[in-house]
Amino acid sequence: MAREYTVRQTRKDTESRIDYAAELNEKQFAAVTAPPGPALVIAGAGSG
């Protein structure tokens, strides 16, 4: 039996409400704000 799907548009007014600079430490913030492209992030368990 064939199924039918509808692709919905994403909401354009969606934005992040997280204050990353206030919530993360310096190294975490650097990982989150890294330039676009591949990035290697090494983090051990419990490192945040």
CHARMM internal coordinates of N, CA and C (Angstrom, degrees):
IC EDIT
DIST 1 N 1 CA 1.4468
DIST 1 CA 1 C 1.5319
ANGL 1 N 1 CA 1 C 108.05
DIST 1 C 2 N 1.3099
ANGL 1 CA 1 C 2 N 117.13
DIHE 1 N 1 CA 1 C 2 N 129.90
DIST 2 N 2 CA 1.4679
ANGL 1 C 2 N 2 CA 122.55
DIHE 1 CA 1 C 2 N 2 CA -179.63
DIST 2 CA 2 C 1.5218
ANGL 2 N 2 CA 2 C 110.50
DIHE 1 C 2 N 2 CA 2 C -79.76
DIST 2 C 3 N 1.3231
ANGL 2 CA 2 C 3 N 114.62
DIHE 2 N 2 CA 2 C 3 N 145.33
DIST 3 N 3 CA 1.4650
ANGL 2 C 3 N 3 CA 119.90
DIHE 2 CA 2 C 3 N 3 CA 176.78
DIST 3 CA 3 C 1.5118
ANGL 3 N 3 CA 3 C 109.13
DIHE 2 C 3 N 3 CA 3 C -110.97
DIST 3 C 4 N 1.3006
ANGL 3 CA 3 C 4 N 115.67
DIHE 3 N 3 CA 3 C 4 N 150.65
DIST 4 N 4 CA 1.4589
ANGL 3 C 4 N 4 CA 120.68
DIHE 3 CA 3 C 4 N 4 CA 179.12
DIST 4 CA 4 C 1.5228
ANGL 4 N 4 CA 4 C 108.88
DIHE 3 C 4 N 4 CA 4 C -115.15
DIST 4 C 5 N 1.3347
ANGL 4 CA 4 C 5 N 116.26
DIHE 4 N 4 CA 4 C 5 N 132.78
DIST 5 N 5 CA 1.4562
ANGL 4 C 5 N 5 CA 121.95
DIHE 4 CA 4 C 5 N 5 CA -178.45
DIST 5 CA 5 C 1.5162
ANGL 5 N 5 CA 5 C 109.72
DIHE 4 C 5 N 5 CA 5 C -122.44
DIST 5 C 6 N 1.3130
ANGL 5 CA 5 C 6 N 115.89
DIHE 5 N 5 CA 5 C 6 N 149.05
DIST 6 N 6 CA 1.4590
ANGL 5 C 6 N 6 CA 121.72
DIHE 5 CA 5 C 6 N 6 CA 176.21
DIST 6 CA 6 C 1.5193
ANGL 6 N 6 CA 6 C 108.25
DIHE 5 C 6 N 6 CA 6 C -120.77
DIST 6 C 7 N 1.3338
ANGL 6 CA 6 C 7 N 117.08
DIHE 6 N 6 CA 6 C 7 N 127.42
DIST 7 N 7 CA 1.4589
ANGL 6 C 7 N 7 CA 121.80
DIHE 6 CA 6 C 7 N 7 CA 177.72
DIST 7 CA 7 C 1.5204
ANGL 7 N 7 CA 7 C 107.80
DIHE 6 C 7 N 7 CA 7 C -87.68
DIST 7 C 8 N 1.3156
ANGL 7 CA 7 C 8 N 116.06
DIHE 7 N 7 CA 7 C 8 N 123.80
DIST 8 N 8 CA 1.4631
ANGL 7 C 8 N 8 CA 120.76
DIHE 7 CA 7 C 8 N 8 CA 179.96
DIST 8 CA 8 C 1.5177
ANGL 8 N 8 CA 8 C 110.42
DIHE 7 C 8 N 8 CA 8 C -97.64
DIST 8 C 9 N 1.3025
ANGL 8 CA 8 C 9 N 116.12
DIHE 8 N 8 CA 8 C 9 N 147.03
DIST 9 N 9 CA 1.4542
ANGL 8 C 9 N 9 CA 121.63
DIHE 8 CA 8 C 9 N 9 CA 176.38
DIST 9 CA 9 C 1.5271
ANGL 9 N 9 CA 9 C 108.90
DIHE 8 C 9 N 9 CA 9 C -73.34
DIST 9 C 10 N 1.3324
ANGL 9 CA 9 C 10 N 116.08
DIHE 9 N 9 CA 9 C 10 N 145.04
DIST 10 N 10 CA 1.4572
ANGL 9 C 10 N 10 CA 119.52
DIHE 9 CA 9 C 10 N 10 CA 176.48
DIST 10 CA 10 C 1.5184
ANGL 10 N 10 CA 10 C 109.48
DIHE 9 C 10 N 10 CA 10 C -77.93
DIST 10 C 11 N 1.3079
ANGL 10 CA 10 C 11 N 115.74
DIHE 10 N 10 CA 10 C 11 N 156.07
DIST 11 N 11 CA 1.4651
ANGL 10 C 11 N 11 CA 120.16
DIHE 10 CA 10 C 11 N 11 CA 178.71
DIST 11 CA 11 C 1.5153
ANGL 11 N 11 CA 11 C 109.25
DIHE 10 C 11 N 11 CA 11 C -73.58
DIST 11 C 12 N 1.3048
ANGL 11 CA 11 C 12 N 116.55
DIHE 11 N 11 CA 11 C 12 N 132.04
DIST 12 N 12 CA 1.4570
ANGL 11 C 12 N 12 CA 120.92
DIHE 11 CA 11 C 12 N 12 CA -178.45
DIST 12 CA 12 C 1.5340
ANGL 12 N 12 CA 12 C 112.08
DIHE 11 C 12 N 12 CA 12 C -81.58
DIST 12 C 13 N 1.3232
ANGL 12 CA 12 C 13 N 117.22
DIHE 12 N 12 CA 12 C 13 N -18.20
DIST 13 N 13 CA 1.4614
ANGL 12 C 13 N 13 CA 119.34
DIHE 12 CA 12 C 13 N 13 CA -178.04
DIST 13 CA 13 C 1.5294
ANGL 13 N 13 CA 13 C 112.66
DIHE 12 C 13 N 13 CA 13 C -89.98
DIST 13 C 14 N 1.3278
ANGL 13 CA 13 C 14 N 116.34
DIHE 13 N 13 CA 13 C 14 N 8.75
DIST 14 N 14 CA 1.4564
ANGL 13 C 14 N 14 CA 120.23
DIHE 13 CA 13 C 14 N 14 CA 178.96
DIST 14 CA 14 C 1.5243
ANGL 14 N 14 CA 14 C 109.47
DIHE 13 C 14 N 14 CA 14 C -75.77
DIST 14 C 15 N 1.2956
ANGL 14 CA 14 C 15 N 115.73
DIHE 14 N 14 CA 14 C 15 N 131.15
DIST 15 N 15 CA 1.4575
ANGL 14 C 15 N 15 CA 120.49
DIHE 14 CA 14 C 15 N 15 CA 177.56
DIST 15 CA 15 C 1.5177
ANGL 15 N 15 CA 15 C 108.78
DIHE 14 C 15 N 15 CA 15 C -145.88
DIST 15 C 16 N 1.2995
ANGL 15 CA 15 C 16 N 115.42
DIHE 15 N 15 CA 15 C 16 N 157.32
DIST 16 N 16 CA 1.4527
ANGL 15 C 16 N 16 CA 120.30
DIHE 15 CA 15 C 16 N 16 CA 178.79
DIST 16 CA 16 C 1.5208
ANGL 16 N 16 CA 16 C 109.38
DIHE 15 C 16 N 16 CA 16 C -77.75
DIST 16 C 17 N 1.3043
ANGL 16 CA 16 C 17 N 116.16
DIHE 16 N 16 CA 16 C 17 N 130.73
DIST 17 N 17 CA 1.4528
ANGL 16 C 17 N 17 CA 120.58
DIHE 16 CA 16 C 17 N 17 CA 179.42
DIST 17 CA 17 C 1.5319
ANGL 17 N 17 CA 17 C 111.06
DIHE 16 C 17 N 17 CA 17 C -106.80
DIST 17 C 18 N 1.3138
ANGL 17 CA 17 C 18 N 116.21
DIHE 17 N 17 CA 17 C 18 N 14.91
DIST 18 N 18 CA 1.4598
ANGL 17 C 18 N 18 CA 120.83
DIHE 17 CA 17 C 18 N 18 CA 179.64
DIST 18 CA 18 C 1.5186
ANGL 18 N 18 CA 18 C 109.04
DIHE 17 C 18 N 18 CA 18 C -89.62
DIST 18 C 19 N 1.3207
ANGL 18 CA 18 C 19 N 116.27
DIHE 18 N 18 CA 18 C 19 N 129.84
DIST 19 N 19 CA 1.4645
ANGL 18 C 19 N 19 CA 121.15
DIHE 18 CA 18 C 19 N 19 CA 176.13
DIST 19 CA 19 C 1.5289
ANGL 19 N 19 CA 19 C 106.93
DIHE 18 C 19 N 19 CA 19 C -87.89
DIST 19 C 20 N 1.3388
ANGL 19 CA 19 C 20 N 115.28
DIHE 19 N 19 CA 19 C 20 N 85.63
DIST 20 N 20 CA 1.4602
ANGL 19 C 20 N 20 CA 120.34
DIHE 19 CA 19 C 20 N 20 CA -174.73
DIST 20 CA 20 C 1.5231
ANGL 20 N 20 CA 20 C 112.64
DIHE 19 C 20 N 20 CA 20 C -58.96
DIST 20 C 21 N 1.3171
ANGL 20 CA 20 C 21 N 117.77
DIHE 20 N 20 CA 20 C 21 N -39.16
DIST 21 N 21 CA 1.4642
ANGL 20 C 21 N 21 CA 120.88
DIHE 20 CA 20 C 21 N 21 CA -178.61
DIST 21 CA 21 C 1.5277
ANGL 21 N 21 CA 21 C 110.83
DIHE 20 C 21 N 21 CA 21 C -61.64
DIST 21 C 22 N 1.3177
ANGL 21 CA 21 C 22 N 117.34
DIHE 21 N 21 CA 21 C 22 N -34.05
DIST 22 N 22 CA 1.4635
ANGL 21 C 22 N 22 CA 121.10
DIHE 21 CA 21 C 22 N 22 CA -178.66
DIST 22 CA 22 C 1.5319
ANGL 22 N 22 CA 22 C 112.30
DIHE 21 C 22 N 22 CA 22 C -85.40
DIST 22 C 23 N 1.3309
ANGL 22 CA 22 C 23 N 117.31
DIHE 22 N 22 CA 22 C 23 N -30.42
DIST 23 N 23 CA 1.4620
ANGL 22 C 23 N 23 CA 121.36
DIHE 22 CA 22 C 23 N 23 CA -173.49
DIST 23 CA 23 C 1.5287
ANGL 23 N 23 CA 23 C 114.52
DIHE 22 C 23 N 23 CA 23 C -89.87
DIST 23 C 24 N 1.3365
ANGL 23 CA 23 C 24 N 117.53
DIHE 23 N 23 CA 23 C 24 N -22.79
DIST 24 N 24 CA 1.4622
ANGL 23 C 24 N 24 CA 120.69
DIHE 23 CA 23 C 24 N 24 CA -174.78
DIST 24 CA 24 C 1.5199
ANGL 24 N 24 CA 24 C 111.69
DIHE 23 C 24 N 24 CA 24 C -110.93
DIST 24 C 25 N 1.3314
ANGL 24 CA 24 C 25 N 115.73
DIHE 24 N 24 CA 24 C 25 N 155.83
DIST 25 N 25 CA 1.4591
ANGL 24 C 25 N 25 CA 118.09
DIHE 24 CA 24 C 25 N 25 CA 174.06
DIST 25 CA 25 C 1.5333
ANGL 25 N 25 CA 25 C 108.66
DIHE 24 C 25 N 25 CA 25 C -80.02
DIST 25 C 26 N 1.3150
ANGL 25 CA 25 C 26 N 116.96
DIHE 25 N 25 CA 25 C 26 N 177.06
DIST 26 N 26 CA 1.4696
ANGL 25 C 26 N 26 CA 121.68
DIHE 25 CA 25 C 26 N 26 CA -173.52
DIST 26 CA 26 C 1.5345
ANGL 26 N 26 CA 26 C 113.13
DIHE 25 C 26 N 26 CA 26 C -58.31
DIST 26 C 27 N 1.3223
ANGL 26 CA 26 C 27 N 117.38
DIHE 26 N 26 CA 26 C 27 N -44.35
DIST 27 N 27 CA 1.4698
ANGL 26 C 27 N 27 CA 120.58
DIHE 26 CA 26 C 27 N 27 CA -177.87
DIST 27 CA 27 C 1.5277
ANGL 27 N 27 CA 27 C 111.66
DIHE 26 C 27 N 27 CA 27 C -71.50
DIST 27 C 28 N 1.3260
ANGL 27 CA 27 C 28 N 116.90
DIHE 27 N 27 CA 27 C 28 N -38.16
DIST 28 N 28 CA 1.4600
ANGL 27 C 28 N 28 CA 120.20
DIHE 27 CA 27 C 28 N 28 CA 176.81
DIST 28 CA 28 C 1.5298
ANGL 28 N 28 CA 28 C 110.22
DIHE 27 C 28 N 28 CA 28 C -64.04
DIST 28 C 29 N 1.3181
ANGL 28 CA 28 C 29 N 116.50
DIHE 28 N 28 CA 28 C 29 N -43.12
DIST 29 N 29 CA 1.4627
ANGL 28 C 29 N 29 CA 121.44
DIHE 28 CA 28 C 29 N 29 CA 179.96
DIST 29 CA 29 C 1.5279
ANGL 29 N 29 CA 29 C 110.56
DIHE 28 C 29 N 29 CA 29 C -62.47
DIST 29 C 30 N 1.3321
ANGL 29 CA 29 C 30 N 117.10
DIHE 29 N 29 CA 29 C 30 N -39.86
DIST 30 N 30 CA 1.4654
ANGL 29 C 30 N 30 CA 120.85
DIHE 29 CA 29 C 30 N 30 CA 178.29
DIST 30 CA 30 C 1.5286
ANGL 30 N 30 CA 30 C 110.61
DIHE 29 C 30 N 30 CA 30 C -62.34
DIST 30 C 31 N 1.3299
ANGL 30 CA 30 C 31 N 117.87
DIHE 30 N 30 CA 30 C 31 N -38.22
DIST 31 N 31 CA 1.4640
ANGL 30 C 31 N 31 CA 121.06
DIHE 30 CA 30 C 31 N 31 CA 178.96
DIST 31 CA 31 C 1.5239
ANGL 31 N 31 CA 31 C 111.25
DIHE 30 C 31 N 31 CA 31 C -67.95
DIST 31 C 32 N 1.3153
ANGL 31 CA 31 C 32 N 116.86
DIHE 31 N 31 CA 31 C 32 N -41.26
DIST 32 N 32 CA 1.4665
ANGL 31 C 32 N 32 CA 121.54
DIHE 31 CA 31 C 32 N 32 CA -178.53
DIST 32 CA 32 C 1.5211
ANGL 32 N 32 CA 32 C 111.88
DIHE 31 C 32 N 32 CA 32 C -69.51
DIST 32 C 33 N 1.3118
ANGL 32 CA 32 C 33 N 117.58
DIHE 32 N 32 CA 32 C 33 N -34.30
DIST 33 N 33 CA 1.4644
ANGL 32 C 33 N 33 CA 121.18
DIHE 32 CA 32 C 33 N 33 CA -175.71
DIST 33 CA 33 C 1.5267
ANGL 33 N 33 CA 33 C 112.84
DIHE 32 C 33 N 33 CA 33 C -101.63
DIST 33 C 34 N 1.3246
ANGL 33 CA 33 C 34 N 117.18
DIHE 33 N 33 CA 33 C 34 N 16.26
DIST 34 N 34 CA 1.4687
ANGL 33 C 34 N 34 CA 120.87
DIHE 33 CA 33 C 34 N 34 CA 178.37
DIST 34 CA 34 C 1.5256
ANGL 34 N 34 CA 34 C 109.83
DIHE 33 C 34 N 34 CA 34 C -61.23
DIST 34 C 35 N 1.3362
ANGL 34 CA 34 C 35 N 116.82
DIHE 34 N 34 CA 34 C 35 N 150.71
DIST 35 N 35 CA 1.4649
ANGL 34 C 35 N 35 CA 119.20
DIHE 34 CA 34 C 35 N 35 CA 178.96
DIST 35 CA 35 C 1.5327
ANGL 35 N 35 CA 35 C 111.15
DIHE 34 C 35 N 35 CA 35 C -62.55
DIST 35 C 36 N 1.3262
ANGL 35 CA 35 C 36 N 117.32
DIHE 35 N 35 CA 35 C 36 N 158.14
DIST 36 N 36 CA 1.4684
ANGL 35 C 36 N 36 CA 120.19
DIHE 35 CA 35 C 36 N 36 CA 179.48
DIST 36 CA 36 C 1.5279
ANGL 36 N 36 CA 36 C 111.51
DIHE 35 C 36 N 36 CA 36 C -57.80
DIST 36 C 37 N 1.3043
ANGL 36 CA 36 C 37 N 115.55
DIHE 36 N 36 CA 36 C 37 N 146.71
DIST 37 N 37 CA 1.4575
ANGL 36 C 37 N 37 CA 120.90
DIHE 36 CA 36 C 37 N 37 CA 178.90
DIST 37 CA 37 C 1.5115
ANGL 37 N 37 CA 37 C 110.49
DIHE 36 C 37 N 37 CA 37 C 123.05
DIST 37 C 38 N 1.3177
ANGL 37 CA 37 C 38 N 116.21
DIHE 37 N 37 CA 37 C 38 N 179.80
DIST 38 N 38 CA 1.4613
ANGL 37 C 38 N 38 CA 120.47
DIHE 37 CA 37 C 38 N 38 CA -178.89
DIST 38 CA 38 C 1.5297
ANGL 38 N 38 CA 38 C 111.86
DIHE 37 C 38 N 38 CA 38 C -61.46
DIST 38 C 39 N 1.3193
ANGL 38 CA 38 C 39 N 115.58
DIHE 38 N 38 CA 38 C 39 N 142.87
DIST 39 N 39 CA 1.4656
ANGL 38 C 39 N 39 CA 120.98
DIHE 38 CA 38 C 39 N 39 CA 177.33
DIST 39 CA 39 C 1.5248
ANGL 39 N 39 CA 39 C 108.01
DIHE 38 C 39 N 39 CA 39 C -145.86
DIST 39 C 40 N 1.3018
ANGL 39 CA 39 C 40 N 116.08
DIHE 39 N 39 CA 39 C 40 N 140.96
DIST 40 N 40 CA 1.4590
ANGL 39 C 40 N 40 CA 121.33
DIHE 39 CA 39 C 40 N 40 CA 176.19
DIST 40 CA 40 C 1.5213
ANGL 40 N 40 CA 40 C 107.33
DIHE 39 C 40 N 40 CA 40 C -105.03
DIST 40 C 41 N 1.3197
ANGL 40 CA 40 C 41 N 116.07
DIHE 40 N 40 CA 40 C 41 N 117.38
DIST 41 N 41 CA 1.4627
ANGL 40 C 41 N 41 CA 121.16
DIHE 40 CA 40 C 41 N 41 CA 178.87
DIST 41 CA 41 C 1.5217
ANGL 41 N 41 CA 41 C 106.87
DIHE 40 C 41 N 41 CA 41 C -118.79
DIST 41 C 42 N 1.3219
ANGL 41 CA 41 C 42 N 116.11
DIHE 41 N 41 CA 41 C 42 N 117.41
DIST 42 N 42 CA 1.4601
ANGL 41 C 42 N 42 CA 121.34
DIHE 41 CA 41 C 42 N 42 CA 179.60
DIST 42 CA 42 C 1.5206
ANGL 42 N 42 CA 42 C 107.75
DIHE 41 C 42 N 42 CA 42 C -108.33
DIST 42 C 43 N 1.3270
ANGL 42 CA 42 C 43 N 115.62
DIHE 42 N 42 CA 42 C 43 N 119.73
DIST 43 N 43 CA 1.4610
ANGL 42 C 43 N 43 CA 120.19
DIHE 42 CA 42 C 43 N 43 CA -178.44
DIST 43 CA 43 C 1.5222
ANGL 43 N 43 CA 43 C 108.69
DIHE 42 C 43 N 43 CA 43 C -140.82
DIST 43 C 44 N 1.2980
ANGL 43 CA 43 C 44 N 115.96
DIHE 43 N 43 CA 43 C 44 N 126.59
DIST 44 N 44 CA 1.4495
ANGL 43 C 44 N 44 CA 120.37
DIHE 43 CA 43 C 44 N 44 CA 178.20
DIST 44 CA 44 C 1.5186
ANGL 44 N 44 CA 44 C 111.49
DIHE 43 C 44 N 44 CA 44 C -79.14
DIST 44 C 45 N 1.3095
ANGL 44 CA 44 C 45 N 115.64
DIHE 44 N 44 CA 44 C 45 N 166.07
DIST 45 N 45 CA 1.4590
ANGL 44 C 45 N 45 CA 120.75
DIHE 44 CA 44 C 45 N 45 CA 178.96
DIST 45 CA 45 C 1.5176
ANGL 45 N 45 CA 45 C 110.54
DIHE 44 C 45 N 45 CA 45 C -58.98
DIST 45 C 46 N 1.3156
ANGL 45 CA 45 C 46 N 116.65
DIHE 45 N 45 CA 45 C 46 N 133.07
DIST 46 N 46 CA 1.4540
ANGL 45 C 46 N 46 CA 121.72
DIHE 45 CA 45 C 46 N 46 CA 179.08
DIST 46 CA 46 C 1.5113
ANGL 46 N 46 CA 46 C 114.29
DIHE 45 C 46 N 46 CA 46 C 78.33
DIST 46 C 47 N 1.3314
ANGL 46 CA 46 C 47 N 116.94
DIHE 46 N 46 CA 46 C 47 N 11.33
DIST 47 N 47 CA 1.4667
ANGL 46 C 47 N 47 CA 119.40
DIHE 46 CA 46 C 47 N 47 CA -178.29
DIST 47 CA 47 C 1.5250
ANGL 47 N 47 CA 47 C 112.41
DIHE 46 C 47 N 47 CA 47 C -84.30
DIST 47 C 48 N 1.3052
ANGL 47 CA 47 C 48 N 115.97
DIHE 47 N 47 CA 47 C 48 N -1.19
DIST 48 N 48 CA 1.4601
ANGL 47 C 48 N 48 CA 118.97
DIHE 47 CA 47 C 48 N 48 CA 178.21
DIST 48 CA 48 C 1.4667
ANGL 48 N 48 CA 48 C 110.09
DIHE 47 C 48 N 48 CA 48 C 109.48
END
COOR INIT
IC SEED 1 N 1 CA 1 C
IC BUILD
